Amino acid sequence: MRGPVSRFLVRWFVSSLGLWIAAGLFSNITYEREPGVITIAGLILALVNTVIKPIVVILSLPAILFSLGLFMIVVNGLMVLLVSWLYEPLQVSSFTSAILAGMVIGLVNYLVTTILDDRKR
């Protein structure tokens, strides 16, 4: 991953893949079964994570430090809920489902990043 565009494309792919897996695992996350819905939702999530998430992290830094980083799970869930609110075809019906989806996306992100880093070596 050399430039910012390639990093964003990987983030978009990881977000889409994580949302797709989360929708398959949890019945409270649904989307219209049309081509491109998960791809567009992943794009919006990647944009939200690029623009809005850093601001939320800075504002919630005391809670993140106090919880030794566990509050980041809540922040990730809030980002998934925000995408659900911004993009109607993706529906997340509960905050718990959003937190679980954020955890799945984080796990997928970790796995993909690890695979890409191993390939570079």
MMTF fields as JSON, N, C-alpha, C and O atoms, coordinates in Angstrom:
{
  "mmtfVersion": "1.0.0",
  "mmtfProducer": "UNKNOWN",
  "numBonds": 483,
  "numAtoms": 484,
  "numGroups": 121,
  "numChains": 1,
  "numModels": 1,
  "chainsPerModel": [1],
  "groupsPerChain": [121],
  "chainIdList": ["A"],
  "bondAtomList": [4, 2, 8, 6, 12, 10, 16, 14, 20, 18, 24, 22, 28, 26, 32, 30, 36, 34, 40, 38, 44, 42, 48, 46, 52, 50, 56, 54, 60, 58, 64, 62, 68, 66, 72, 70, 76, 74, 80, 78, 84, 82, 88, 86, 92, 90, 96, 94, 100, 98, 104, 102, 108, 106, 112, 110, 116, 114, 120, 118, 124, 122, 128, 126, 132, 130, 136, 134, 140, 138, 144, 142, 148, 146, 152, 150, 156, 154, 160, 158, 164, 162, 168, 166, 172, 170, 176, 174, 180, 178, 184, 182, 188, 186, 192, 190, 196, 194, 200, 198, 204, 202, 208, 206, 212, 210, 216, 214, 220, 218, 224, 222, 228, 226, 232, 230, 236, 234, 240, 238, 244, 242, 248, 246, 252, 250, 256, 254, 260, 258, 264, 262, 268, 266, 272, 270, 276, 274, 280, 278, 284, 282, 288, 286, 292, 290, 296, 294, 300, 298, 304, 302, 308, 306, 312, 310, 316, 314, 320, 318, 324, 322, 328, 326, 332, 330, 336, 334, 340, 338, 344, 342, 348, 346, 352, 350, 356, 354, 360, 358, 364, 362, 368, 366, 372, 370, 376, 374, 380, 378, 384, 382, 388, 386, 392, 390, 396, 394, 400, 398, 404, 402, 408, 406, 412, 410, 416, 414, 420, 418, 424, 422, 428, 426, 432, 430, 436, 434, 440, 438, 444, 442, 448, 446, 452, 450, 456, 454, 460, 458, 464, 462, 468, 466, 472, 470, 476, 474, 480, 478],
  "bondOrderList": [1, 1, 1, 1, 1, 1, 1, 1, 1, 1, 1, 1, 1, 1, 1, 1, 1, 1, 1, 1, 1, 1, 1, 1, 1, 1, 1, 1, 1, 1, 1, 1, 1, 1, 1, 1, 1, 1, 1, 1, 1, 1, 1, 1, 1, 1, 1, 1, 1, 1, 1, 1, 1, 1, 1, 1, 1, 1, 1, 1, 1, 1, 1, 1, 1, 1, 1, 1, 1, 1, 1, 1, 1, 1, 1, 1, 1, 1, 1, 1, 1, 1, 1, 1, 1, 1, 1, 1, 1, 1, 1, 1, 1, 1, 1, 1, 1, 1, 1, 1, 1, 1, 1, 1, 1, 1, 1, 1, 1, 1, 1, 1, 1, 1, 1, 1, 1, 1, 1, 1],
  "groupList": [{"groupName": "MET", "atomNameList": ["N", "CA", "C", "O"], "elementList": ["N", "C", "C", "O"], "formalChargeList": [0, 0, 0, 0], "bondAtomList": [1, 0, 2, 1, 3, 2], "bondOrderList": [1, 1, 2], "singleLetterCode": "M", "chemCompType": "L-PEPTIDE LINKING"}, {"groupName": "ARG", "atomNameList": ["N", "CA", "C", "O"], "elementList": ["N", "C", "C", "O"], "formalChargeList": [0, 0, 0, 0], "bondAtomList": [1, 0, 2, 1, 3, 2], "bondOrderList": [1, 1, 2], "singleLetterCode": "R", "chemCompType": "L-PEPTIDE LINKING"}, {"groupName": "GLY", "atomNameList": ["N", "CA", "C", "O"], "elementList": ["N", "C", "C", "O"], "formalChargeList": [0, 0, 0, 0], "bondAtomList": [1, 0, 2, 1, 3, 2], "bondOrderList": [1, 1, 2], "singleLetterCode": "G", "chemCompType": "PEPTIDE LINKING"}, {"groupName": "PRO", "atomNameList": ["N", "CA", "C", "O"], "elementList": ["N", "C", "C", "O"], "formalChargeList": [0, 0, 0, 0], "bondAtomList": [1, 0, 2, 1, 3, 2], "bondOrderList": [1, 1, 2], "singleLetterCode": "P", "chemCompType": "L-PEPTIDE LINKING"}, {"groupName": "VAL", "atomNameList": ["N", "CA", "C", "O"], "elementList": ["N", "C", "C", "O"], "formalChargeList": [0, 0, 0, 0], "bondAtomList": [1, 0, 2, 1, 3, 2], "bondOrderList": [1, 1, 2], "singleLetterCode": "V", "chemCompType": "L-PEPTIDE LINKING"}, {"groupName": "SER", "atomNameList": ["N", "CA", "C", "O"], "elementList": ["N", "C", "C", "O"], "formalChargeList": [0, 0, 0, 0], "bondAtomList": [1, 0, 2, 1, 3, 2], "bondOrderList": [1, 1, 2], "singleLetterCode": "S", "chemCompType": "L-PEPTIDE LINKING"}, {"groupName": "PHE", "atomNameList": ["N", "CA", "C", "O"], "elementList": ["N", "C", "C", "O"], "formalChargeList": [0, 0, 0, 0], "bondAtomList": [1, 0, 2, 1, 3, 2], "bondOrderList": [1, 1, 2], "singleLetterCode": "F", "chemCompType": "L-PEPTIDE LINKING"}, {"groupName": "LEU", "atomNameList": ["N", "CA", "C", "O"], "elementList": ["N", "C", "C", "O"], "formalChargeList": [0, 0, 0, 0], "bondAtomList": [1, 0, 2, 1, 3, 2], "bondOrderList": [1, 1, 2], "singleLetterCode": "L", "chemCompType": "L-PEPTIDE LINKING"}, {"groupName": "TRP", "atomNameList": ["N", "CA", "C", "O"], "elementList": ["N", "C", "C", "O"], "formalChargeList": [0, 0, 0, 0], "bondAtomList": [1, 0, 2, 1, 3, 2], "bondOrderList": [1, 1, 2], "singleLetterCode": "W", "chemCompType": "L-PEPTIDE LINKING"}, {"groupName": "ILE", "atomNameList": ["N", "CA", "C", "O"], "elementList": ["N", "C", "C", "O"], "formalChargeList": [0, 0, 0, 0], "bondAtomList": [1, 0, 2, 1, 3, 2], "bondOrderList": [1, 1, 2], "singleLetterCode": "I", "chemCompType": "L-PEPTIDE LINKING"}, {"groupName": "ALA", "atomNameList": ["N", "CA", "C", "O"], "elementList": ["N", "C", "C", "O"], "formalChargeList": [0, 0, 0, 0], "bondAtomList": [1, 0, 2, 1, 3, 2], "bondOrderList": [1, 1, 2], "singleLetterCode": "A", "chemCompType": "L-PEPTIDE LINKING"}, {"groupName": "ASN", "atomNameList": ["N", "CA", "C", "O"], "elementList": ["N", "C", "C", "O"], "formalChargeList": [0, 0, 0, 0], "bondAtomList": [1, 0, 2, 1, 3, 2], "bondOrderList": [1, 1, 2], "singleLetterCode": "N", "chemCompType": "L-PEPTIDE LINKING"}, {"groupName": "THR", "atomNameList": ["N", "CA", "C", "O"], "elementList": ["N", "C", "C", "O"], "formalChargeList": [0, 0, 0, 0], "bondAtomList": [1, 0, 2, 1, 3, 2], "bondOrderList": [1, 1, 2], "singleLetterCode": "T", "chemCompType": "L-PEPTIDE LINKING"}, {"groupName": "TYR", "atomNameList": ["N", "CA", "C", "O"], "elementList": ["N", "C", "C", "O"], "formalChargeList": [0, 0, 0, 0], "bondAtomList": [1, 0, 2, 1, 3, 2], "bondOrderList": [1, 1, 2], "singleLetterCode": "Y", "chemCompType": "L-PEPTIDE LINKING"}, {"groupName": "GLU", "atomNameList": ["N", "CA", "C", "O"], "elementList": ["N", "C", "C", "O"], "formalChargeList": [0, 0, 0, 0], "bondAtomList": [1, 0, 2, 1, 3, 2], "bondOrderList": [1, 1, 2], "singleLetterCode": "E", "chemCompType": "L-PEPTIDE LINKING"}, {"groupName": "LYS", "atomNameList": ["N", "CA", "C", "O"], "elementList": ["N", "C", "C", "O"], "formalChargeList": [0, 0, 0, 0], "bondAtomList": [1, 0, 2, 1, 3, 2], "bondOrderList": [1, 1, 2], "singleLetterCode": "K", "chemCompType": "L-PEPTIDE LINKING"}, {"groupName": "GLN", "atomNameList": ["N", "CA", "C", "O"], "elementList": ["N", "C", "C", "O"], "formalChargeList": [0, 0, 0, 0], "bondAtomList": [1, 0, 2, 1, 3, 2], "bondOrderList": [1, 1, 2], "singleLetterCode": "Q", "chemCompType": "L-PEPTIDE LINKING"}, {"groupName": "ASP", "atomNameList": ["N", "CA", "C", "O"], "elementList": ["N", "C", "C", "O"], "formalChargeList": [0, 0, 0, 0], "bondAtomList": [1, 0, 2, 1, 3, 2], "bondOrderList": [1, 1, 2], "singleLetterCode": "D", "chemCompType": "L-PEPTIDE LINKING"}],
  "groupTypeList": [0, 1, 2, 3, 4, 5, 1, 6, 7, 4, 1, 8, 6, 4, 5, 5, 7, 2, 7, 8, 9, 10, 10, 2, 7, 6, 5, 11, 9, 12, 13, 14, 1, 14, 3, 2, 4, 9, 12, 9, 10, 2, 7, 9, 7, 10, 7, 4, 11, 12, 4, 9, 15, 3, 9, 4, 4, 9, 7, 5, 7, 3, 10, 9, 7, 6, 5, 7, 2, 7, 6, 0, 9, 4, 4, 11, 2, 7, 0, 4, 7, 7, 4, 5, 8, 7, 13, 14, 3, 7, 16, 4, 5, 5, 6, 12, 5, 10, 9, 7, 10, 2, 0, 4, 9, 2, 7, 4, 11, 13, 7, 4, 12, 12, 9, 7, 17, 17, 1, 15, 1],
  "groupIdList": [1, 2, 3, 4, 5, 6, 7, 8, 9, 10, 11, 12, 13, 14, 15, 16, 17, 18, 19, 20, 21, 22, 23, 24, 25, 26, 27, 28, 29, 30, 31, 32, 33, 34, 35, 36, 37, 38, 39, 40, 41, 42, 43, 44, 45, 46, 47, 48, 49, 50, 51, 52, 53, 54, 55, 56, 57, 58, 59, 60, 61, 62, 63, 64, 65, 66, 67, 68, 69, 70, 71, 72, 73, 74, 75, 76, 77, 78, 79, 80, 81, 82, 83, 84, 85, 86, 87, 88, 89, 90, 91, 92, 93, 94, 95, 96, 97, 98, 99, 100, 101, 102, 103, 104, 105, 106, 107, 108, 109, 110, 111, 112, 113, 114, 115, 116, 117, 118, 119, 120, 121],
  "secStructList": [7, 7, 1, 2, 2, 2, 2, 2, 2, 2, 2, 2, 2, 2, 2, 2, 2, 2, 2, 2, 2, 2, 2, 2, 2, 7, 6, 6, 3, 3, 3, 7, 7, 1, 6, 6, 2, 2, 2, 2, 2, 2, 2, 2, 2, 2, 2, 2, 2, 2, 2, 6, 2, 2, 2, 2, 2, 2, 2, 6, 2, 2, 2, 2, 2, 2, 6, 6, 6, 6, 2, 2, 2, 2, 2, 2, 2, 2, 2, 2, 2, 2, 2, 2, 2, 2, 7, 6, 6, 3, 3, 3, 7, 7, 2, 2, 2, 2, 2, 2, 2, 2, 2, 2, 2, 2, 2, 2, 2, 2, 2, 2, 2, 2, 2, 2, 2, 2, 2, 2, 7],
  "xCoordList": [0.844, 0.0, 0.89, 1.427, 1.034, 1.985, 1.348, 1.734, 0.403, -0.137, -1.459, -2.028, -1.944, -3.209, -4.401, -5.367, -4.341, -5.464, -5.543, -6.629, -4.408, -4.435, -4.841, -5.523, -4.427, -4.849, -6.357, -7.017, -6.904, -8.345, -9.09, -10.129, -8.582, -9.235, -9.237, -10.221, -8.157, -8.117, -9.105, -9.798, -9.175, -10.133, -11.57, -12.416, -11.834, -13.155, -13.464, -14.554, -12.529, -12.719, -12.95, -13.85, -12.147, -12.274, -13.616, -14.262, -14.038, -15.324, -16.474, -17.397, -16.427, -17.475, -17.498, -18.562, -16.331, -16.247, -16.732, -17.471, -16.324, -16.764, -18.259, -18.888, -18.846, -20.299, -21.034, -22.06, -20.517, -21.137, -21.103, -22.098, -19.968, -19.844, -20.749, -21.425, -20.765, -21.606, -23.085, -23.849, -23.493, -24.895, -25.24, -26.381, -24.269, -24.512, -24.566, -25.282, -23.817, -23.767, -24.918, -25.419, -25.341, -26.327, -27.61, -27.587, -28.734, -30.016, -30.514, -31.416, -29.954, -30.383, -29.738, -30.044, -28.843, -28.217, -28.717, -28.399, -29.493, -30.074, -29.745, -29.454, -29.798, -29.584, -30.396, -30.703, -30.735, -31.46, -30.549, -29.392, -31.056, -30.239, -30.08, -30.353, -29.643, -29.379, -27.871, -27.118, -27.435, -25.99, -25.464, -26.048, -24.393, -23.739, -24.137, -23.519, -25.149, -25.584, -24.483, -24.164, -23.906, -22.831, -21.599, -20.888, -21.343, -20.193, -20.345, -19.389, -21.534, -21.778, -21.749, -21.207, -22.332, -22.289, -20.838, -20.468, -20.026, -18.611, -17.882, -17.022, -18.221, -17.625, -17.985, -17.126, -19.258, -19.689, -19.007, -18.593, -18.886, -18.208, -16.73, -16.181, -16.09, -14.682, -14.536, -13.594, -15.457, -15.417, -15.674, -15.002, -16.649, -16.947, -15.738, -15.39, -15.1, -13.93, -12.739, -11.88, -12.689, -11.593, -11.813, -10.863, -13.049, -13.321, -13.854, -13.327, -14.886, -15.594, -14.989, -14.933, -14.538, -14.033, -12.87, -12.855, -11.885, -10.812, -11.31, -10.773, -12.324, -12.893, -13.568, -13.397, -14.33, -15.006, -13.981, -14.17, -12.914, -11.869, -11.221, -10.991, -10.926, -10.32, -11.277, -10.863, -12.554, -13.527, -13.765, -14.061, -13.64, -13.881, -12.586, -12.594, -11.491, -10.192, -10.166, -9.564, -10.79, -10.789, -11.462, -10.965, -12.575, -13.256, -12.426, -12.411, -11.746, -10.898, -9.733, -9.415, -9.105, -7.984, -8.446, -7.78, -9.584, -10.099, -10.456, -10.271, -10.972, -11.367, -10.244, -10.461, -9.048, -7.891, -8.144, -7.69, -8.864, -9.096, -10.372, -10.741, -11.056, -12.276, -13.409, -14.315, -13.369, -14.409, -14.349, -15.317, -13.232, -13.136, -14.16, -14.6, -14.544, -15.592, -16.892, -17.612, -17.19, -18.398, -18.294, -19.269, -17.129, -16.925, -17.135, -17.787, -16.591, -16.786, -18.262, -18.753, -18.97, -20.406, -21.169, -22.104, -20.77, -21.417, -21.189, -22.078, -20.015, -19.74, -20.63, -21.131, -20.825, -21.708, -23.145, -23.852, -23.587, -24.94, -25.093, -26.141, -24.069, -24.112, -24.269, -25.037, -23.547, -23.673, -25.076, -25.654, -25.626, -26.996, -27.989, -28.975, -27.73, -28.609, -28.452, -29.434, -27.231, -26.98, -27.43, -27.821, -27.373, -27.634, -28.773, -28.566, -29.961, -31.186, -31.187, -31.727, -30.614, -30.675, -29.968, -30.247, -29.075, -28.426, -29.155, -29.234, -29.686, -30.438, -29.767, -29.577, -29.415, -28.896, -29.926, -30.134, -30.575, -31.737, -31.402, -32.266, -30.178, -29.871, -28.418, -27.571, -28.158, -26.804, -25.873, -24.695, -26.403, -25.604, -25.149, -23.997, -26.029, -25.663, -24.617, -23.724, -24.718, -23.729, -22.366, -21.344, -22.344, -21.076, -20.481, -19.278, -21.317, -20.828, -20.32, -19.306, -21.031, -20.572, -19.24, -18.361, -19.083, -17.814, -16.68, -15.55, -16.986, -15.974, -15.602, -14.428, -16.589, -16.317, -15.482, -14.523, -15.836, -15.077, -13.648, -12.709, -13.479, -12.142, -11.324, -10.131, -11.963, -11.273, -10.872, -9.75, -11.781, -11.478, -10.344, -9.447, -10.386, -9.331, -7.983, -6.979, -7.959, -6.721, -6.193, -5.0, -7.082, -6.654, -6.132, -5.089, -6.841, -6.417, -5.098, -4.212, -4.965, -3.724, -2.556, -1.461, -2.78, -1.726, -1.317, -0.126, -2.275, -1.972, -1.193, -0.207, -1.621, -0.92, 0.478, 1.401, 0.652, 1.997, 2.907, 4.097, 2.379, 3.187, 3.6, 4.701, 2.717, 3.042, 4.139, 4.916, 4.221, 5.247, 6.645, 7.62, 6.739, 8.041, 8.446, 9.518],
  "yCoordList": [-1.168, 0.0, 1.231, 1.628, 1.811, 2.909, 4.26, 4.959, 4.637, 5.988, 6.036, 5.005, 7.256, 7.414, 6.845, 6.384, 6.873, 6.333, 4.821, 4.274, 4.15, 2.694, 2.314, 1.309, 3.109, 2.831, 3.005, 2.219, 4.048, 4.255, 3.129, 2.679, 2.672, 1.571, 0.304, -0.436, 0.039, -1.125, -0.936, -1.878, 0.271, 0.547, 0.353, -0.181, 0.79, 0.609, -0.874, -1.314, -1.646, -3.082, -3.764, -4.593, -3.42, -4.038, -3.668, -4.519, -2.43, -2.008, -2.754, -3.203, -2.89, -3.613, -5.081, -5.644, -5.697, -7.107, -7.319, -8.267, -6.447, -6.565, -6.388, -7.112, -5.435, -5.249, -6.456, -6.87, -7.013, -8.181, -9.378, -10.087, -9.594, -10.699, -10.451, -11.368, -9.224, -8.899, -9.082, -9.57, -8.697, -8.877, -10.355, -10.747, -11.173, -12.608, -13.245, -14.226, -12.697, -13.279, -12.841, -13.639, -11.601, -11.044, -10.691, -10.012, -11.166, -10.937, -9.501, -9.085, -8.734, -7.345, -6.373, -5.181, -6.88, -6.049, -6.558, -7.674, -5.737, -6.141, -5.096, -3.94, -5.529, -4.608, -5.114, -6.301, -4.185, -4.551, -5.402, -5.049, -6.489, -7.443, -7.004, -7.767, -5.791, -5.272, -5.181, -5.027, -5.273, -5.155, -3.787, -2.753, -3.802, -2.561, -1.942, -0.962, -2.474, -1.859, -1.966, -0.978, -3.139, -3.313, -2.518, -1.982, -2.438, -1.681, -0.192, 0.45, 0.353, 1.763, 1.996, 3.0, 1.071, 1.193, 1.14, 1.867, 0.283, 0.214, 1.501, 1.945, 2.112, 3.393, 4.47, 5.24, 4.522, 5.524, 5.278, 6.226, 4.007, 3.697, 4.082, 4.593, 3.842, 4.231, 5.75, 6.25, 6.486, 7.949, 8.446, 9.362, 7.838, 8.216, 7.939, 8.756, 6.787, 6.445, 7.349, 7.556, 7.883, 8.772, 10.196, 10.856, 10.672, 12.074, 12.283, 13.111, 11.543, 11.814, 11.079, 11.629, 9.845, 9.052, 9.713, 9.672, 10.327, 10.982, 12.094, 12.288, 12.814, 13.876, 13.273, 13.771, 12.211, 11.54, 10.949, 11.008, 10.388, 9.812, 10.899, 10.691, 12.04, 13.132, 13.623, 13.869, 13.769, 14.244, 13.227, 13.612, 11.948, 10.921, 10.362, 9.298, 11.058, 10.586, 10.291, 9.294, 11.112, 10.757, 9.407, 8.623, 9.136, 7.853, 6.698, 5.611, 6.929, 5.884, 5.573, 4.407, 6.6, 6.39, 5.74, 4.845, 6.189, 5.639, 4.166, 3.389, 3.78, 2.38, 1.551, 0.404, 2.122, 1.451, 1.017, -0.043, 1.838, 1.604, 0.86, 0.778, 0.315, -0.45, 0.421, -0.08, 1.72, 2.613, 2.73, 3.169, 2.345, 2.359, 1.417, 1.64, 0.37, -0.535, 0.238, 0.06, 1.091, 1.918, 2.91, 3.127, 3.511, 4.471, 3.773, 4.327, 2.57, 1.83, 1.517, 1.615, 1.141, 0.895, 2.143, 2.078, 3.281, 4.542, 4.877, 5.418, 4.564, 4.826, 3.942, 4.4, 2.684, 1.795, 2.301, 2.284, 2.751, 3.316, 4.576, 4.791, 5.397, 6.611, 6.265, 6.909, 5.255, 4.827, 4.304, 4.573, 3.56, 3.057, 4.213, 4.14, 5.261, 6.421, 7.202, 7.716, 7.294, 8.05, 7.306, 7.928, 5.993, 5.187, 4.217, 3.187, 4.551, 3.821, 2.326, 1.538, 1.897, 0.46, -0.43, -1.628, 0.12, -0.634, -0.318, 0.841, -1.343, -1.154, -1.904, -3.119, -1.172, -1.763, -1.431, -0.265, -2.473, -2.226, -2.005, -1.553, -2.306, -2.086, -1.653, -1.918, -0.985, -0.524, -1.71, -1.665, -2.761, -3.969, -4.572, -4.985, -4.628, -5.141, -4.262, -4.767, -2.953, -2.037, -2.264, -2.23, -2.495, -2.761, -4.074, -4.157, -5.101, -6.389, -6.261, -6.858, -5.477, -5.254, -4.514, -4.826, -3.541, -2.837, -3.767, -3.618, -4.726, -5.7, -6.615, -6.937, -7.034, -7.875, -7.113, -7.656, -5.867, -5.05, -4.856, -4.903, -4.639, -4.505, -5.776, -5.717, -6.932, -8.213, -8.428, -8.85, -8.14, -8.28, -7.322, -7.692, -6.096, -5.127, -5.661, -5.556, -6.227, -6.789, -7.918, -7.971, -8.813, -9.95, -9.504, -9.978, -8.608, -8.142, -7.378, -7.554, -6.532, -5.785, -6.729, -6.523, -7.751, -8.724, -9.468, -9.675, -9.869, -10.57, -9.662, -10.094, -8.408, -7.478, -7.168, -7.045, -7.039, -6.787, -7.982, -7.81, -9.193, -10.394, -10.517, -10.98, -10.1, -10.159, -9.186, -9.455, -8.051, -7.052, -7.568, -7.206, -8.397, -8.916, -10.027, -10.602],
  "zCoordList": [0.0, 0.0, 0.0, 1.035, -1.138, -1.257, -1.012, -0.074, -1.813, -1.726, -0.998, -0.639, -0.782, -0.07, -0.84, -0.231, -2.156, -2.943, -2.769, -2.581, -2.831, -2.668, -1.246, -1.05, -0.243, 1.135, 1.28, 1.961, 0.632, 0.697, -0.015, 0.469, -1.144, -1.855, -1.022, -1.03, -0.304, 0.585, 1.727, 2.109, 2.275, 3.354, 2.859, 3.578, 1.631, 1.032, 0.883, 1.248, 0.354, 0.185, 1.526, 1.655, 2.52, 3.844, 4.473, 5.084, 4.336, 4.886, 4.219, 4.898, 2.911, 2.195, 2.582, 2.838, 2.626, 3.0, 4.43, 4.697, 5.35, 6.74, 6.895, 7.666, 6.174, 6.225, 5.665, 6.205, 4.595, 3.985, 4.944, 5.091, 5.584, 6.541, 7.749, 8.215, 8.253, 9.406, 9.076, 9.91, 7.874, 7.472, 7.358, 7.605, 6.989, 6.933, 8.308, 8.511, 9.253, 10.601, 11.494, 12.287, 11.38, 12.303, 11.566, 10.539, 12.109, 11.439, 11.604, 10.876, 12.536, 12.735, 11.751, 11.764, 10.896, 9.867, 8.522, 8.109, 7.854, 6.582, 5.523, 5.829, 4.287, 3.175, 1.999, 1.893, 1.117, -0.092, -0.964, -1.189, -1.439, -2.201, -3.649, -4.576, -3.828, -5.163, -5.369, -4.407, -6.609, -6.85, -6.421, -6.742, -5.72, -5.366, -4.043, -3.626, -3.361, -2.104, -1.054, -0.393, -0.894, 0.078, -0.346, 0.504, -1.643, -2.127, -1.81, -1.374, -2.026, -1.728, -0.223, 0.239, 0.551, 2.012, 2.506, 3.427, 1.896, 2.254, 1.92, 2.682, 0.775, 0.397, 1.411, 1.838, 1.794, 2.776, 4.114, 4.78, 4.518, 5.78, 5.716, 6.692, 4.585, 4.434, 4.509, 5.123, 3.893, 3.965, 5.381, 5.854, 6.058, 7.446, 8.335, 9.187, 8.136, 8.947, 8.645, 9.501, 7.44, 7.073, 7.577, 7.998, 7.537, 7.838, 9.256, 9.999, 9.632, 10.886, 12.08, 13.18, 11.873, 12.998, 13.736, 14.966, 13.047, 13.809, 14.731, 15.821, 14.298, 15.132, 16.355, 17.467, 16.158, 17.273, 18.238, 19.453, 17.716, 18.574, 19.427, 20.618, 18.84, 19.611, 20.687, 21.82, 20.344, 21.325, 22.444, 23.575, 22.141, 23.16, 23.74, 24.358, 23.55, 24.034, 25.537, 25.936, 26.387, 27.814, 28.087, 28.895, 27.427, 27.625, 27.077, 27.655, 25.978, 25.388, 26.322, 26.554, 26.85, 27.77, 29.071, 29.59, 29.6, 30.859, 30.725, 31.661, 29.549, 29.337, 28.728, 28.339, 28.643, 28.054, 26.614, 26.184, 25.886, 24.469, 24.13, 22.958, 25.127, 24.838, 24.309, 23.642, 24.599, 24.086, 22.571, 21.951, 21.966, 20.5, 19.881, 18.753, 20.602, 20.113, 19.957, 18.974, 20.921, 20.856, 19.706, 18.986, 19.526, 18.43, 17.086, 16.2, 16.926, 15.674, 15.446, 14.322, 16.513, 16.389, 15.988, 15.19, 16.545, 16.175, 14.705, 14.048, 14.187, 12.768, 11.882, 10.855, 12.277, 11.512, 11.578, 10.57, 12.754, 12.872, 12.023, 11.414, 11.98, 11.156, 9.68, 8.965, 9.228, 7.827, 7.564, 6.511, 8.513, 8.37, 8.285, 7.551, 9.026, 8.998, 7.694, 7.159, 7.183, 5.95, 4.693, 3.705, 4.733, 3.534, 3.838, 4.478, 3.379, 3.712, 3.357, 4.135, 2.23, 1.917, 2.946, 3.007, 3.741, 4.813, 6.109, 6.515, 6.754, 7.988, 9.13, 9.066, 10.165, 11.402, 12.471, 12.805, 13.01, 13.865, 15.33, 16.081, 15.771, 17.179, 17.337, 16.484, 18.444, 18.729, 18.975, 18.62, 19.58, 19.808, 18.487, 18.362, 17.513, 16.194, 15.531, 14.85, 15.722, 15.157, 15.799, 15.113, 17.104, 17.789, 17.292, 17.043, 17.146, 16.643, 15.21, 14.848, 14.395, 13.016, 13.012, 12.209, 13.898, 14.007, 14.407, 13.941, 15.273, 15.675, 14.51, 14.325, 13.729, 12.56, 11.543, 10.994, 11.291, 10.342, 10.832, 10.038, 12.122, 12.688, 12.534, 12.238, 12.734, 12.571, 11.112, 10.832, 10.186, 8.763, 8.381, 7.623, 8.905, 8.643, 9.137, 8.433, 10.33, 10.874, 9.986, 9.685, 9.57, 8.746, 7.386, 6.936, 6.737, 5.408, 5.513, 4.677, 6.534, 6.715, 6.978, 6.454, 7.778, 8.056, 6.795, 6.559, 5.992, 4.741, 3.797, 3.199, 3.655, 2.761, 3.253, 2.449, 4.564, 5.101, 4.914, 4.648, 5.045, 4.825, 3.372, 3.072, 2.46, 1.036, 0.666, -0.249, 1.361, 1.06, 1.398, 0.739, 2.405, 2.823, 1.949, 2.138]
}
